[in-house]
Amino acid sequence: MISMKLYLKLYFNSEGMPTLEIIKRARKMGFRPSVGYYDFVIDFHTPEDYSRILDELHNMLKGTKALYTVMTRED
Protein backbone atom coordinates (compact mmCIF):
# COMPACT_ATOMS: atom_id res chain seq x y z
CA MET A 1 0.00 0.00 0.00
CA ILE A 2 1.32 3.42 -0.96
CA SER A 3 1.65 5.91 1.86
CA MET A 4 0.74 9.49 1.02
CA LYS A 5 1.08 12.67 3.03
CA LEU A 6 -1.15 15.72 3.02
CA TYR A 7 0.61 18.89 4.16
CA LEU A 8 -1.38 21.79 5.59
CA LYS A 9 -0.43 25.48 5.71
CA LEU A 10 -2.68 27.69 7.83
CA TYR A 11 -3.13 31.45 7.58
CA PHE A 12 -4.71 32.89 10.72
CA ASN A 13 -6.91 35.97 10.98
CA SER A 14 -6.82 38.25 14.02
CA GLU A 15 -10.59 38.71 13.65
CA GLY A 16 -11.20 34.98 13.77
CA MET A 17 -10.92 32.08 16.18
CA PRO A 18 -7.87 32.03 18.49
CA THR A 19 -4.84 30.39 16.88
CA LEU A 20 -4.33 27.79 19.62
CA GLU A 21 -7.95 26.62 19.30
CA ILE A 22 -7.49 26.00 15.57
CA ILE A 23 -4.24 24.14 16.26
CA LYS A 24 -6.02 21.95 18.86
CA ARG A 25 -8.71 21.13 16.30
CA ALA A 26 -6.14 20.20 13.65
CA ARG A 27 -4.32 17.91 16.08
CA LYS A 28 -7.62 16.31 17.13
CA MET A 29 -8.20 15.49 13.44
CA GLY A 30 -4.85 13.66 13.39
CA PHE A 31 -2.57 16.33 11.93
CA ARG A 32 0.98 16.44 13.34
CA PRO A 33 3.16 19.54 13.48
CA SER A 34 5.59 19.79 10.56
CA VAL A 35 8.83 21.76 10.37
CA GLY A 36 9.33 23.83 7.25
CA TYR A 37 6.97 25.61 4.89
CA TYR A 38 3.89 23.63 5.94
CA ASP A 39 2.52 23.72 9.48
CA PHE A 40 1.00 20.22 9.73
CA VAL A 41 1.03 16.82 8.04
CA ILE A 42 -1.30 13.82 8.05
CA ASP A 43 -0.90 10.40 6.40
CA PHE A 44 -3.48 8.80 4.09
CA HIS A 45 -3.58 5.74 1.85
CA THR A 46 -6.61 5.90 -0.43
CA PRO A 47 -8.47 8.50 -2.47
CA GLU A 48 -11.36 8.01 -0.04
CA ASP A 49 -9.09 8.90 2.91
CA TYR A 50 -7.96 12.01 1.02
CA SER A 51 -11.52 13.08 0.33
CA ARG A 52 -12.60 12.47 3.94
CA ILE A 53 -9.66 14.46 5.34
CA LEU A 54 -10.37 17.40 3.04
CA ASP A 55 -14.07 17.40 3.95
CA GLU A 56 -13.28 17.25 7.67
CA LEU A 57 -10.63 19.96 7.35
CA HIS A 58 -12.99 22.28 5.48
CA ASN A 59 -15.74 21.75 8.04
CA MET A 60 -13.32 22.16 10.96
CA LEU A 61 -12.12 25.54 9.65
CA LYS A 62 -15.57 26.83 8.67
CA GLY A 63 -16.32 29.99 10.64
CA THR A 64 -12.77 30.39 12.01
CA LYS A 65 -11.77 32.98 9.36
CA ALA A 66 -8.55 30.99 8.86
CA LEU A 67 -7.37 30.28 5.32
CA TYR A 68 -5.44 27.20 4.27
CA THR A 69 -3.57 25.51 1.48
CA VAL A 70 -2.71 21.83 1.12
CA MET A 71 -0.10 19.86 -0.79
CA THR A 72 0.16 16.11 -1.17
CA ARG A 73 3.06 13.83 -1.94
CA GLU A 74 3.90 10.18 -2.04
CA ASP A 75 6.10 9.04 0.80
TORLOVEX-445546 format. One line per 8 residues: number of its first residue (from 0); for each residue x, y, z of C-alpha. Coordinates in steps of 0.25 Angstrom, whole numbers, plus 2048, in hexadecimal, padded with zeros to 3 digits. Layout:
! TORLOVEX-445546
NUM = X:Y:Z | ...
This chain:
! TORLOVEX-445546
0 = 800:800:800 | 805:80E:7FC | 807:818:807 | 803:826:804 | 804:833:80C | 7FB:83F:80C | 802:84C:811 | 7FA:857:816
8 = 7FE:866:817 | 7F5:86F:81F | 7F3:87E:81E | 7ED:884:82B | 7E4:890:82C | 7E5:899:838 | 7D6:89B:837 | 7D3:88C:837
16 = 7D4:880:841 | 7E1:880:84A | 7ED:87A:844 | 7EF:86F:84E | 7E0:86A:84D | 7E2:868:83E | 7EF:861:841 | 7E8:858:84B
24 = 7DD:855:841 | 7E7:851:837 | 7EF:848:840 | 7E2:841:845 | 7DF:83E:836 | 7ED:837:836 | 7F6:841:830 | 804:842:835
32 = 80D:84E:836 | 816:84F:82A | 823:857:829 | 825:85F:81D | 81C:866:814 | 810:85F:818 | 80A:85F:826 | 804:851:827
40 = 804:843:820 | 7FB:837:820 | 7FC:82A:81A | 7F2:823:810 | 7F2:817:807 | 7E6:818:7FE | 7DE:822:7F6 | 7D3:820:800
48 = 7DC:824:80C | 7E0:830:804 | 7D2:834:801 | 7CE:832:810 | 7D9:83A:815 | 7D7:846:80C | 7C8:846:810 | 7CB:845:81F
56 = 7D5:850:81D | 7CC:859:816 | 7C1:857:820 | 7CB:859:82C | 7D0:866:827 | 7C2:86B:823 | 7BF:878:82B | 7CD:87A:830
64 = 7D1:884:825 | 7DE:87C:823 | 7E3:879:815 | 7EA:86D:811 | 7F2:866:806 | 7F5:857:804 | 800:84F:7FD | 801:840:7FB
72 = 80C:837:7F8 | 810:829:7F8 | 818:824:803
